[in-house]
Amino acid sequence: MDADEKEITDFLKSFPGQYVSTKEVCRRAGGKWRYREDEKWALPIIQRMLEKGLLEADSTGHVRLMPEERNKDKKKWWASPHMKKILENSGKKFDGVVDAEKDLDSDQT
């Protein structure tokens, strides 16, 4: 995440769960001098963040940060069966790791 994306993210964190217009993001995220130099400075950055999945947009073009629930729903998989065996033999505990073989068996039933 570069500095511009960080500025936009920090601004949108002050509006949790709310959609904010892109014009408002351009106006308030970078400060008034940046807005005076280029009124649409944030639009390409917002588009890039939408493509990365960091933001979501509604039908009117307003944006918000992606809700945390969606980011946490991603399944965790072992890199390979060999890596799983190596890690298990190390004796350390790895909480929150999903076993792909068990999950695949339970999904098919």
Residue, then its C-alpha position, 0 to 999 in steps of 0.5 A: m500500500d503506497a502513501d496515497e492509498k494509506e491517506i485514503t484508507d485513513f480517511l475512510k476509517s473515520f466513516p466505518g461502514q458508510y459510503v463516501s462520495t469520491k469527490e469528498v475523498c478527493r477534497r478531504a483525504g489529501g488536504k486542501w492544497r492537494y485538492r486545489e492543485d488537482e480536484k480529481w487526484a484520488l480517482p485513479i487511486i480509488q479505482r486501483m483500490l477497488e480493483k485490489g478489493l480494498l474498497e467497495a462501491d455502491s451503485t452511485g459511485h460512493v466508496r467505503l472500506m471493505p468490511e472486515e468480515r469479508n476479509k476474514d472469511k478467506k480459508k487458510w490452506w496448507a502450502s503442500p502436504h510435505m510442508k504440513k508434515i514438516l511443520e507438524n514434526s517441528g512440534k510447534k502449534f499452528d492455531g487457525v490453520v485449516d486442514a484441506e483434506k478434512d475440509l474437502d471431505s466434509d464439503q462433499t458430504 
